[in-house]
């Protein structure tokens, strides 16, 4: 079917760089990167070196793989196929994956991109690629924690806007920095410099039957059994629309897996690399949730303590 030139021009005019992308290649300053159309679709250009074709092959296989339970598919972006589009760097037509725009509909989302696994290289990689991965894994929390934060943005309110640290700052995060980010992510007073964020949103974002913790545990249960795929250098997004929460709306927190250029066949073996990193992340989320519950109990106990009043009306 031939597309009318007027429609095609209108479609291209709608495409723009994602406003809330926190990691990966950005479509800015003449660079090749993903685009969104504002109606819920995300267009990711196929990466070079065979990585893009491998990711496309994964989505095509995964979308029709009957071995994947229906309840697990919600953790993956919806795949709409592929499409030739004008590349964001002006280099001409380029094949793009057409995926669900995960943050479509969010006003001011808080997002953490977590690269899962204590090893980010894959067995078939070149020696140079493995060496590069080993160096980065060693200088980040990848080796010590089994995961590292690859990018993030935390919405802090109308006055402060977003806290969106640069790539170098994120790569320098220590274990304590990671713990602090996980706390600030669910705090109403998450501004920079606040050493004791209140974690007031932890019960509704991390906790509950539909919270982040339950979603991670559901994903963990699948990884404890599935031997179909091994997810190397894959990222897990944790997000919620903080603007809605600040306005008193019921929060909707989501967990999504992205970046599948290095997925290999599991060949009947459990993906212990991914599973180990996922378990480590679960521990961090669980700890923040437990701490917030303890703080809430202490606050309630303090408020219920009887006050001793003197004859002059002073209370202690």
Number of C-alpha atoms within 10 A of each C-alpha: 3 4 7 8 9 8 10 10 10 10 11 12 10 12 20 17 17 20 9 18 17 20 17 13 14 17 18 13 8 12 14 20 21 25 25 21 18 14 12 13 21 28 26 23 25 22 18 8 8 11 15 21 15 18 19 21 14 18 21 15 11 16 15 9 11 9 9 14 10 8 10 12 14 13 18 19 17 17 17 16 13 17 15 14 18 16 21 23 13 11 11 10 13 18 19 24 25 23 20 18 19 19 22 17 12 15 13 21 21 25 25 24 23 25 27 30 28 25 21 23 20 17 10 10 11 11 11 9 12 17 13 12 16 17 10 15 22 13 14 20 21 23 18 16 21 23 30 27 26 22 22 26 23 25 22 23 16 9 6 10 13 17 15 17 14 13 15 9 10 18 18 13 19 17 15 9 14 18 15 18 19 20 25 27 28 26 20 19 16 23 18 11 7 11 10 12 19 18 23 19 21 27 17 19 25 24 21 13 10 15 19 26 22 16 22 22 14 14 17 18 12 15 20 13 12 17 16 18 18 24 26 24 24 19 23 22 21 19 25 25 21 29 19 16 16 14 8 9 11 11 18 16 20 22 21 18 20 17 17 21 22 22 19 17 13 14 10 11 13 17 21 16 19 24 23 20 24 24 17 17 21 18 13 17 19 18 15 22 24 15 14 20 17 12 15 14 12 12 11 11 10 10 10 9 8 9 10 9 10 9 6 6 8 9 10 8
